[in-house]
Amino acid sequence: MKYHKPTSFKEAVALAEGAEGVTRFLAGGTDVLVQLRLDIVTPDTLVDMKAIAGVKDITRNEDGSWDIGVAVSGAEMTEHPTLGKEWPGLVEAMDLIGSTQVQGRATLVGNLCNGSPAADSVPALMATGAVVTVEGKNGTRQLAVADVPTGPGKTSLAAHEVITNIHIPPRGQNAADAYERFIPRTEMDIAVVGCAVNLRLDGDKIVEATVVMGAVAPTIRIVPDAAKAIIGTTLDDAAKDKLAEAVRAACQPIDDKRGTIEFRVHVAGVLAKRVAQTAYDRARTAH
Ligand SMILES: Cc1cc2nc3c(=O)[nH]c(=O)nc-3n(C[C@H](O)[C@H](O)[C@H](O)COP(=O)(O)OP(=O)(O)OC[C@H]3O[C@@H](n4cnc5c(N)ncnc54)[C@H](O)[C@@H]3O)c2cc1C
């Protein structure tokens, strides 16, 4: 196995392009190293991203948008003094990943590129409307986070392409997000269902919303009908029932020992109502 530690994204792309066999980029390594040790994926080439300038930066731009570096860990997001005030749902989703040890390494980008339909930070990241910058042998492109996962363990990135940045749009006024998952244990488990909601209010009325469901389909899914069910409402009981109905209609879950199809579909509706309420309550007290 060849291990490289490039100091620029250009060099990382060139290394990936020139590599034969299986290549993995190393952010926190909490998926890559586990898969390696369990003989699930044995990379021929490892390209460690952590020596590239800026990958540990969390930056709030003048327009209120955020850039998050590709090696920023969950712990660094949680400890940031203002990120969690503007994007509490994103930070709480990332904070659910693993243990204290895992938090010191795990990244948003790794969670996204691992391609798990049950990834915890990805629904919240999609709900923000985040865009990633992708660099490859043909240049640089911008890609909505929602367009990255294509199936379990799969992404739309070519083998030579690397994500260089995560850009989160400005939070704006009267808005908030939330994320929750259902797991059979209290921690250190994989989501049976995950749900993120990001919404904006005008007075008490919801004027913008994004609802994203995890672990209920082969990819994490934005559910536009669920957003429609609550836009224009004050999240009264009727709106919440319609939200649950729309979410359940979008579910195509697996049936396994951790949850039957019937159970997952039911929980999806319950969770969506709860998470929407949290986002709504947060937005009412946001500036
Ligand atoms: C004990 C334990 C508990 C866990 N609990 C959870 C949990 O509760 N919820 C959850 O969602 N996950 C969980 N995970 C999985 C894992 O921690 C997360 O998926 C984590 O976010 C992965 O990030 P990483 O930086 O460690 O990724 P890495 O392992 O470094 O990389 C993961 C994938 O992303 C690719 N990649 C990395 N950086 C880039 C880049 N810049 N451009 C393109 N591709 C890139 C790699 O090639 C690889 O395929 C757990 C793992 C462990 C070991």
The ligand as a MOL file (V3000), in Angstrom:
LIG
                    3D

  0  0  0     0  0            999 V3000
M  V30 BEGIN CTAB
M  V30 COUNTS 53 58 0 0 0
M  V30 BEGIN ATOM
M  V30 1 C -16.9240 3.6550 16.3540 0
M  V30 2 C -17.5400 4.3540 15.1780 0
M  V30 3 C -18.7900 4.9190 15.3250 0
M  V30 4 C -19.3870 5.5760 14.2450 0
M  V30 5 N -20.6250 6.1430 14.4180 0
M  V30 6 C -21.2230 6.7720 13.3890 0
M  V30 7 C -22.5040 7.3670 13.5640 0
M  V30 8 O -23.0930 7.3600 14.6330 0
M  V30 9 N -23.0630 7.9770 12.4860 0
M  V30 10 C -22.4400 8.0380 11.2690 0
M  V30 11 O -22.9960 8.6240 10.3350 0
M  V30 12 N -21.2120 7.4800 11.0860 0
M  V30 13 C -20.6000 6.8580 12.1100 0
M  V30 14 N -19.3570 6.2980 11.9380 0
M  V30 15 C -18.7160 6.3450 10.6180 0
M  V30 16 C -17.6710 7.4620 10.4280 0
M  V30 17 O -17.1300 7.9100 11.6610 0
M  V30 18 C -18.2710 8.6750 9.6840 0
M  V30 19 O -18.7830 8.2750 8.4380 0
M  V30 20 C -17.2360 9.8140 9.5220 0
M  V30 21 O -17.8840 11.0350 9.3090 0
M  V30 22 C -16.2650 9.5600 8.3710 0
M  V30 23 O -15.3980 10.6750 8.2790 0
M  V30 24 P -13.8090 10.4750 8.1510 0
M  V30 25 O -13.2350 11.8180 8.0380 0
M  V30 26 O -13.2820 9.6170 9.2370 0
M  V30 27 O -13.7480 9.7150 6.7460 0
M  V30 28 P -12.5910 8.8090 6.1340 0
M  V30 29 O -12.6320 7.4450 6.7460 0
M  V30 30 O -11.2920 9.5310 6.1360 0
M  V30 31 O -13.1190 8.7420 4.6080 0
M  V30 32 C -14.3980 8.1780 4.3090 0
M  V30 33 C -14.6040 8.1810 2.7810 0
M  V30 34 O -14.5890 9.5110 2.2830 0
M  V30 35 C -13.6420 9.6370 1.2220 0
M  V30 36 N -13.0740 10.9810 1.3370 0
M  V30 37 C -12.5000 11.5440 2.4210 0
M  V30 38 N -12.1410 12.8100 2.1710 0
M  V30 39 C -12.4850 13.0580 0.8910 0
M  V30 40 C -12.3740 14.2000 0.0400 0
M  V30 41 N -11.8480 15.3710 0.4610 0
M  V30 42 N -12.8450 14.1040 -1.2450 0
M  V30 43 C -13.4090 12.9530 -1.6950 0
M  V30 44 N -13.5340 11.8340 -0.9340 0
M  V30 45 C -13.0940 11.8910 0.3450 0
M  V30 46 C -12.6260 8.5280 1.4470 0
M  V30 47 O -11.9700 8.1470 0.2320 0
M  V30 48 C -13.5290 7.4260 1.9980 0
M  V30 49 O -14.1540 6.7230 0.9510 0
M  V30 50 C -18.7220 5.6430 13.0070 0
M  V30 51 C -17.4430 5.0660 12.8710 0
M  V30 52 C -16.8490 4.4530 13.9530 0
M  V30 53 C -15.4740 3.8420 13.7910 0
M  V30 END ATOM
M  V30 BEGIN BOND
M  V30 1 1 1 2
M  V30 2 1 2 3
M  V30 3 2 2 52
M  V30 4 2 3 4
M  V30 5 1 4 5
M  V30 6 1 4 50
M  V30 7 2 5 6
M  V30 8 1 6 7
M  V30 9 1 6 13
M  V30 10 2 7 8
M  V30 11 1 7 9
M  V30 12 1 9 10
M  V30 13 2 10 11
M  V30 14 1 10 12
M  V30 15 2 12 13
M  V30 16 1 13 14
M  V30 17 1 14 15
M  V30 18 1 14 50
M  V30 19 1 15 16
M  V30 20 1 16 17
M  V30 21 1 16 18
M  V30 22 1 18 19
M  V30 23 1 18 20
M  V30 24 1 20 21
M  V30 25 1 20 22
M  V30 26 1 22 23
M  V30 27 1 23 24
M  V30 28 2 24 25
M  V30 29 1 24 26
M  V30 30 1 24 27
M  V30 31 1 27 28
M  V30 32 2 28 29
M  V30 33 1 28 30
M  V30 34 1 28 31
M  V30 35 1 31 32
M  V30 36 1 32 33
M  V30 37 1 33 34
M  V30 38 1 33 48
M  V30 39 1 34 35
M  V30 40 1 35 36
M  V30 41 1 35 46
M  V30 42 1 36 37
M  V30 43 1 36 45
M  V30 44 2 37 38
M  V30 45 1 38 39
M  V30 46 1 39 40
M  V30 47 2 39 45
M  V30 48 1 40 41
M  V30 49 2 40 42
M  V30 50 1 42 43
M  V30 51 2 43 44
M  V30 52 1 44 45
M  V30 53 1 46 47
M  V30 54 1 46 48
M  V30 55 1 48 49
M  V30 56 2 50 51
M  V30 57 1 51 52
M  V30 58 1 52 53
M  V30 END BOND
M  V30 END CTAB
M  END
